[in-house]
Amino acid sequence: MTDVFVSYKREDEPRVWRLTRALETAGFSVWSDHQLPGAENFRDNITKALEEARCVVVVWSHASAGAAGDFVRDEASRGKARGVLVPVKIDPVHPPLGFGELQAIDLTHWRGGQGDPFFKDLVGCIQAKLDGRPAPKPKGAATRVARRVLYGALSGAGALAASTFAFNTFNVAGLVCTTPGLQPGLSDFCGVLHVGGRPSREERVAWANRPVGDCQALRDFVARYPEGAYRREAADLLTARQVWTEDAWTPSVRSLALYQGQDGPAAASEAAAKARALASAQAAADRLCKGFAATTAFQFVSSAPKAYTWTCAPQGGGVVCGFDGEASCALQERSSVEHERCGGAKPD
């Protein structure tokens, strides 16, 4: 089973070859039709590889998005139906009808570099498909614009200023990124560029809105921003995690065997005799249930006698009844609930 099936038009093979090599360098196993063995049915081989691939990358170009790209559209439709389609475009074209709702990753200016932000978006989308999770928000466009703005400013200031800022020498980037009067916009901008140790706006808002003291929220935050600006603070809070247990009482019902003999005075009718037997059994039901609850694990609430099998007999001009049944015990059952807190005071 391959990680990635690449669907493209034959005319684009030289450019797509560079893309497949880059994906392999990124750690994915890649299948494209230039790997077809000779003297075999190429349609069967393509169909088999398409169905087995865990992700389908369709390459939209002038050729594949045009009228002659029917095979590419068919392969893309199968990937879309399985929910594993990742579209890219290598020419400034609109995807064919039926594929416009899936945003294509723009590789029209990509030159083959692994560090290109748009290629990183592609790698992130593919990995999300392989992991069965939603695709991450693309960052390529914002990163490219931010880099152009920064590089333009740095080139005017000179090479020394550029290197000093980029490597945060003497904490220059940190000081610039926290300039008063330009916050939080400047800090957020620095966060997008990963300079000055500043968080992006998304990370900053997520940190501010996390539930205080919630350890799981911290774990989720670290998983989402493993190299983020708050990773050390989050790690310190998790290290100082407090754990305690509390007793919780939950409603519970237990059934205990109960026998009521044909005791007491006779009643005028069988119905009255049965009612009298149930009333007489109430005290026995209480004793059974309270005895069962006489531990630290339960608290007695109430009991009720229930009859399963009746035995009635005439006596002195009336009727007496007894039964085999149960005492239904309404209880509160104790359980221990573990709590954890990371930061903030532990509740009383």
Order of alpha helices (4+ residues) and beta strands (2+ residues): beta-alpha-beta-alpha-beta-alpha-beta-beta-alpha-alpha-alpha-alpha-alpha-alpha-alpha-alpha-beta-alpha-beta-beta
